[in-house]
């Protein structure tokens, strides 16, 4: 075929190849970012209720042991693979719905009803146990191969019992890995253009002493006015923000994402504020204010979501004002991965 229209070739003179894919996808073969991931809301599990969700390359179950401490285990029974989340919680153990094998909060099988007198519980009858934490009203599981090397997501400077925390009731999903959604936190250009927010941020060093991303600045919203903003990204999938208005009032917001077996992300949104000495009526007013903040955060998410659903994220033609984004990209590229749990999850 002969090209006769010179403009077809002249237009593309000097056009460079596209930027490279930033990181290889996360999967059981290449591993998953070692971080704390949200599994469920704390109030969803108690001495009789558990939750089963998609996580990493398979499925997990969250429940509470005899002492009320949360536990997250691989969900498929080590007998023949029934989903434990279809069973029940009894005496601090999760009981398989099929043959009623019972597993305690450590993952060990502690009872098999049909065990014969000359048999013992098989040594391999143990579920994978994830390091588990309960913070800001969320049950978190650590995905790394060893002990956690990163702090559990929290609002820096405050204990959980000092705060009133509210949650957005809808768990949205996006067909992207969590780190892509959190790219927004370092993408100052998009905050200005897409969300119409005035940003005053001086980005020098955004990776803090514990290996997470943190920075400060000022943000101005037409509805909420000018506020001082503190941002901290935990791992590659959770963010906590603190806003202080000019009158000294403070609100905290955040979101966290759980990577699922199909590579998508389940998104949890939360907000918090200091309870102080407020009475019941005061706490009700504070909760209403937090719900307004959550609605604002969800509005920003809804503006982002159509873009996130179709983005092919690559490091391509960046500008000077993208320097925070470039640092975030380098941060993600070097992030450690683990995959020891993967053999037990699918």
ChimeraX attribute file (.defattr): number of C-alpha atoms within 10 A of each C-alpha:
attribute: neighborCount
match mode: 1-to-1
recipient: residues
	/A:1	3
	/A:2	4
	/A:3	8
	/A:4	8
	/A:5	8
	/A:6	8
	/A:7	10
	/A:8	10
	/A:9	10
	/A:10	9
	/A:11	9
	/A:12	9
	/A:13	9
	/A:14	7
	/A:15	7
	/A:16	9
	/A:17	7
	/A:18	10
	/A:19	11
	/A:20	10
	/A:21	12
	/A:22	14
	/A:23	15
	/A:24	9
	/A:25	13
	/A:26	19
	/A:27	18
	/A:28	18
	/A:29	11
	/A:30	12
	/A:31	22
	/A:32	24
	/A:33	26
	/A:34	21
	/A:35	26
	/A:36	29
	/A:37	29
	/A:38	28
	/A:39	26
	/A:40	24
	/A:41	18
	/A:42	20
	/A:43	10
	/A:44	14
	/A:45	19
	/A:46	18
	/A:47	19
	/A:48	14
	/A:49	17
	/A:50	23
	/A:51	19
	/A:52	20
	/A:53	17
	/A:54	21
	/A:55	28
	/A:56	26
	/A:57	24
	/A:58	20
	/A:59	22
	/A:60	28
	/A:61	23
	/A:62	31
	/A:63	30
	/A:64	25
	/A:65	21
	/A:66	13
	/A:67	10
	/A:68	13
	/A:69	15
	/A:70	23
	/A:71	25
	/A:72	28
	/A:73	29
	/A:74	28
	/A:75	29
	/A:76	22
	/A:77	26
	/A:78	20
	/A:79	14
	/A:80	9
	/A:81	12
	/A:82	16
	/A:83	19
	/A:84	30
	/A:85	25
	/A:86	16
	/A:87	19
	/A:88	19
	/A:89	23
	/A:90	17
	/A:91	15
	/A:92	20
	/A:93	25
	/A:94	31
	/A:95	24
	/A:96	25
	/A:97	16
	/A:98	15
	/A:99	15
	/A:100	17
	/A:101	24
	/A:102	26
	/A:103	26
	/A:104	24
	/A:105	23
	/A:106	17
	/A:107	20
	/A:108	19
	/A:109	23
	/A:110	13
	/A:111	16
	/A:112	17
	/A:113	9
	/A:114	10
	/A:115	11
	/A:116	9
	/A:117	6
	/A:118	5
	/A:119	8
	/A:120	10
	/A:121	15
	/A:122	11
	/A:123	8
	/A:124	10
	/A:125	16
	/A:126	21
	/A:127	24
	/A:128	21
	/A:129	19
	/A:130	24
	/A:131	19
	/A:132	23
	/A:133	20
	/A:134	20
	/A:135	18
	/A:136	23
	/A:137	18
	/A:138	22
	/A:139	24
	/A:140	29
	/A:141	28
	/A:142	23
	/A:143	26
	/A:144	22
	/A:145	16
	/A:146	12
	/A:147	10
	/A:148	17
	/A:149	13
	/A:150	15
	/A:151	13
	/A:152	21
	/A:153	27
	/A:154	21
	/A:155	23
	/A:156	13
	/A:157	5
	/A:158	11
	/A:159	12
	/A:160	15
	/A:161	11
	/A:162	12
	/A:163	17
	/A:164	18
	/A:165	21
	/A:166	22
	/A:167	21
	/A:168	19
	/A:169	11
	/A:170	11
	/A:171	13
	/A:172	16
	/A:173	17
	/A:174	19
	/A:175	17
	/A:176	22
	/A:177	21
	/A:178	25
	/A:179	19
	/A:180	18
	/A:181	22
	/A:182	21
	/A:183	19
	/A:184	16
	/A:185	20
	/A:186	24
	/A:187	17
	/A:188	20
	/A:189	18
	/A:190	15
	/A:191	17
	/A:192	13
	/A:193	10
	/A:194	11
	/A:195	15
	/A:196	13
	/A:197	17
	/A:198	17
	/A:199	17
	/A:200	14
	/A:201	14
	/A:202	12
	/A:203	15
	/A:204	10
	/A:205	11
	/A:206	21
	/A:207	16
	/A:208	12
	/A:209	8
	/A:210	11
	/A:211	16
	/A:212	16
	/A:213	22
	/A:214	21
	/A:215	20
	/A:216	17
	/A:217	15
	/A:218	17
	/A:219	22
	/A:220	17
	/A:221	13
	/A:222	9
	/A:223	7
	/A:224	10
	/A:225	11
	/A:226	18
	/A:227	20
	/A:228	17
	/A:229	22
	/A:230	18
	/A:231	23
	/A:232	24
	/A:233	25
	/A:234	24
	/A:235	27
	/A:236	26
	/A:237	26
	/A:238	27
	/A:239	23
	/A:240	22
	/A:241	23
	/A:242	21
	/A:243	20
	/A:244	17
	/A:245	17
	/A:246	11
	/A:247	7
	/A:248	10
	/A:249	11
	/A:250	16
	/A:251	18
	/A:252	24
	/A:253	23
	/A:254	23
	/A:255	21
	/A:256	28
	/A:257	28
	/A:258	27
	/A:259	29
	/A:260	22
	/A:261	19
	/A:262	15
	/A:263	19
	/A:264	19
	/A:265	26
	/A:266	24
	/A:267	21
	/A:268	23
	/A:269	23
	/A:270	23
	/A:271	28
	/A:272	29
	/A:273	23
	/A:274	20
	/A:275	16
	/A:276	11
	/A:277	8
	/A:278	12
	/A:279	10
	/A:280	9
	/A:281	9
	/A:282	13
	/A:283	17
	/A:284	12
	/A:285	13
	/A:286	20
	/A:287	19
	/A:288	13
	/A:289	17
	/A:290	24
	/A:291	19
	/A:292	13
	/A:293	21
	/A:294	23
	/A:295	14
	/A:296	13
	/A:297	18
	/A:298	16
	/A:299	13
	/A:300	14
	/A:301	16
	/A:302	13
	/A:303	12
	/A:304	16
	/A:305	17
	/A:306	11
	/A:307	10
	/A:308	18
	/A:309	13
	/A:310	11
	/A:311	12
	/A:312	10
	/A:313	15
	/A:314	13
	/A:315	14
	/A:316	13
	/A:317	9
	/A:318	10
	/A:319	10
	/A:320	8
	/A:321	12
	/A:322	16
	/A:323	16
	/A:324	22
	/A:325	21
	/A:326	17
	/A:327	18
	/A:328	22
	/A:329	19
	/A:330	12
	/A:331	17
	/A:332	17
	/A:333	12
	/A:334	10
	/A:335	15
	/A:336	13
	/A:337	16
	/A:338	20
	/A:339	20
	/A:340	15
	/A:341	22
	/A:342	22
	/A:343	12
	/A:344	20
	/A:345	21
	/A:346	18
